[in-house]
Amino acid sequence: AAALRPEAALAWAGVAGAAFASACGFALAAARQASRAAPPEVVVGRDEAWNAAVLARCPRFREAYVPHALFALNEHVETVLPSFWRLFPHTHVTYERQTVTNHADGGTASLDWVAEGKALPPDAPLLFVLSGLGGGSGDAYVGHLMAEATHRGYRCVAFTCRGCDGEPLKTPQFYSASFTGDVRLAAAIATQAHPEASVAFAAGYSLGANILLKYCAEEGEAVPFDAAVSLCNPFDLDRSMQHIRKGFSAVYNRKLGASMAEKMRDNEVIFRQQADTFGLANGGASAPADVDGALASSSIYDFDEAITRRCFGFDSVKHYYDSSSSARALHKVTVPVLAINATDDPIADVGGAPRETVANEMERCHLVLTPAGGHLGWVAACNGAAGRGASDGAAIGAPWTDCAVLDWLKAVELRLTQERLEEIRVTSEEEIRGLEQRHNGLGLQQQQEVSTTA
């Protein structure tokens, strides 16, 4: 055979090298995938029978969480790439916006109702969702949960904090981890709009999860929801703030700080022109807003020092973080709670997850800690029923948590329904016994009257 010419030999060598590199890459990805795949750790509350009955209907919490091979390298890959690649399911979710006005200061938030839910019956279960820091109903991870839940028969509504998702501020006050006034108002409006709903559930992501659990704790027995779901909750804000300053996580810190600075640029005029009403909805500020400091923010801490802690009456940023952490209030939540966090979350430090509180002070609670997932990533197969095609569960589709959450909510709804039926049965039996006793007493009285007459 004729010898290969030098240029052909070089070409074939390049092909062989590329093939070898690809093989090594796939082998490395497979090895990393295997090393990060394992069943979640599940911490349960004290009501053993109830918790076991619900978990029995949640197979995803017993099976291994296996990250997608393309995202198995580390937690940053599983956090960053889905934030760019995950697509909003526009063909399944469209919104109708309802403005919520807090008359304490005139500030406005939003309720975005999934229009596809209009065809549902009056008793359809209600799902109320809060997004993460600076987000809203337009976030892809929110949209995918809405799509899957709507397909399963839920009437869905997303709460968007004031100043987010393209809505300008009406007053010089943003939201915060401590401020639950707008959520309280929106939750009341949403649940009262559908009084025939079989159940009402709420779910929150990241900072929205912290706000949701803090609100539920404040409401106690009066909370209008039957259960709450927390996803990627930072729980201990000061600890997570220390966590996000380290290593590559500092990139997220700068990015989030810059996004808040951008929101301040969008609303700078109102902060300068209405400085006298700063913090009005929260009872008054502890110090004037530092608008210039907020505009120059390069971290979340910078913005919280310039605006948040002042607006909401805290002496320092640490005072704000400590007072606003949902881990400190979780034991006051009276409804069932599901909390899912990834142990490798580069933003919400899993070390702040309230394991002991759940195990020793909560009754109906499941804390689920996946071995991987990053922050709002969880790129793994979901196997949902919404018919969103091959993208379901991939980088451009639904996160693993969607079906896990909805399975849990269905199990909770079943248990609550069984308990309500049992209460009706017991009440009916008690009423029947009461009627029998009254009837027997009346019969005895009549016999005595007849005997006396004779």
Secondary structure as UniProt FT lines:
FT   HELIX           6..35
FT   STRAND          41..44
FT   HELIX           48..55
FT   TURN            56..57
FT   HELIX           59..61
FT   HELIX           69..71
FT   HELIX           75..85
FT   TURN            90..92
FT   STRAND          95..102
FT   TURN            103..106
FT   STRAND          107..114
FT   HELIX           115..119
FT   TURN            122..123
FT   STRAND          126..130
FT   TURN            133..134
FT   TURN            137..138
FT   HELIX           140..151
FT   TURN            152..153
FT   STRAND          155..160
FT   TURN            162..163
FT   TURN            165..166
FT   HELIX           181..193
FT   TURN            195..196
FT   STRAND          200..205
FT   HELIX           207..219
FT   HELIX           220..222
FT   STRAND          227..231
FT   HELIX           237..243
FT   TURN            244..245
FT   TURN            247..248
FT   HELIX           249..266
FT   HELIX           268..273
FT   HELIX           275..277
FT   TURN            278..279
FT   HELIX           280..282
FT   HELIX           291..295
FT   HELIX           300..303
FT   HELIX           304..308
FT   HELIX           309..311
FT   TURN            312..313
FT   HELIX           317..324
FT   HELIX           326..328
FT   HELIX           330..332
FT   STRAND          337..342
FT   TURN            343..344
FT   HELIX           350..352
FT   HELIX           355..361
FT   STRAND          365..370
FT   TURN            374..377
FT   HELIX           389..391
FT   TURN            392..393
FT   TURN            395..396
FT   HELIX           401..453
//
